[in-house]
Amino acid sequence: MRDILKRKWHRVPVFVLVAVLAVALTAGAVAAAYAFGTISATIDVGEPLTLQWSPTGSGETWTVITEPLVWSSNLTPGECTMVYWFKITSSASHNLLVKAVLTADPGIYATYHGGLIGLGSGLLVSSTNPREGYIMFCASGDATPGIHNVTVEFTRESPTP
């Protein structure tokens, strides 16, 4: 190491020459990467899916769901009740995978009917393929008496190609 520090080239220490060369190469790389123009954009990505509900499913009165929909019913063990008719529409031209994530107390489950069959594992929805059907909440035969909670959350993702 000391030999390198002692070496000289035309009476200039080699380590000084190496330092100057490193600074010059770094400055040259920065100058070479100089940007001569810039393009920036602001992109607003809107939600393409709309979830609507109707008390009868007749299609006469559809209401867009913008906040959680609260619903209640009295059931006995082994009984089911229809919640509402739901319609999922999309403004996207390509398919989106819509899933229903069910969170329920033990003994409570949901079934999907009509165009919503398969919602638990995922349905493809696009502007040309809206889905419409109803959801039923059920109390299994071994459901315990008392107040039970159930939530169905609709999620979306890109389908696997």
N, C-alpha and C positions, 0 to 999 in steps of 0.2 A: 504494500500500500504506500509506503514511504517513497518507493522508487517512482511511482506514478506522480506523486506530488512534487518530486524533485525534477522530473523531466521537463525540458523546455524545447520550444520550437522557435527559432530565431529570437532567442532571449525572452520569450513570453511563456510563462508556465502553462502546461497543457490543460490543467484543470480549469484555468480561466478561459481558455479557448473553448473547452467543452461547455462551460456555463453560457458563454455568449452564443454559441451555436444552438443550444437548447432553447434559449429565449427567442432567438430569431426564428426558429422553426415553429414554435408555439404561436408567435405573433403572425407568422405567415399563414398558419392554419386558421386562425381567427379571421384574418382578412379574407381568406378564400371562402369562408362560410358566411360572408356578409350577405344579408337578405336585401334584395333590390326591390321587392314588392311583397305585399301582404294581402291576403283575402280572409275576411272573417265573416261569419254568418251566425245568426240567431235562429234556432230551429225550435219551434213549439210543437211537440208531439202530443196530440190529443188522444183521449181514450176512445178507441173505435167501437167498443162494445156498449150496448145499452140493455139494462135489465128492467123489464116492465112487469107489472102484475095486474090481474083482473079478478074480481070476486067470482065471476061466472064463467070466464073463458070464452064468452060469446064473441069477443073481439070488438064489442061496441065501446067499452071503456077500458083503455089501457093507461096505467099510471106509471111514469118513470120512477124508479126507486133511486133516490139520491142520498138517503140516509137509512140506517137499519130499519127494517120492517118488523114491528112487534106484533105477535099473534099469540093467542092463548086458547086453550080448549080443555074440556074435561073428558078424560078417557078412563075406561076400566081396563084391567089387564086383558090382553088379546084383541083389543079394539084399535082401529085406525081411523083417522079423519083426514080429509083433503084440506090442505092449507089454502092455496090459491092457485090460479093458473099463472104461469110465468112465460114470458117471451124474451128470448135473447136474440138481439139483432146486432149486426156489425156494419160499420161503414168501410171496413177494410176489404180490399179486393182479393186478398189472399186468406187462406184458412188460419184461424187462431184456435188453439186448443183450450176449451173452457172446461174447468173441473169444479165439482162441488166438494168442499171439504166439510165433513160432518163432525161436529163435536157434540156429544150427547152423554147424558147420565146413563148409567147401566140400566138396561131394560127398555131403553127408548131407541128407536131407529127410524130412518126415513127411506121411502121408496120413491122412485122417479117414474113417471108415466108419460105416455104420448111421445112427443119429440125430445123429451128429456131422458129417455131410457139410455143408460150408459153414462150419465152425468158424473157418477162417482169416479169412473176411470178416465173420463174425458170425452168430449164431443167436439167435432170440428164445426166452427161457425164462420161464415163469411157473408158478404153482402148478398150473395145469391143463395145462401143456405142458412136462413134464420131457424131457430129452434123454438118450439112452443109445446108446453105440456103442463102437468101439475105435479105437485109434491104432496106425498102423504106422510104424516107423522104417525107412528104406531107405538103402542105400549105392548111389549111382549107378555106372554102368559105369566112369566115370573117377575114382572115389574112390581116393585114395592109401592105401597100407597104413599102419597106425598107429592110435593111440588118437584117436578123434574125440569131441567133446562136442556134445550137443544138449539144448536146454531148451525146454519148452513151458510158457508162462506163461498162465494163464487170467485174463482181465480182464473187467470189466463196465462198462457205461455205459447211460444212458437212450437208448432208440432215438429217432431223429429222427421227429417226428410227420408 
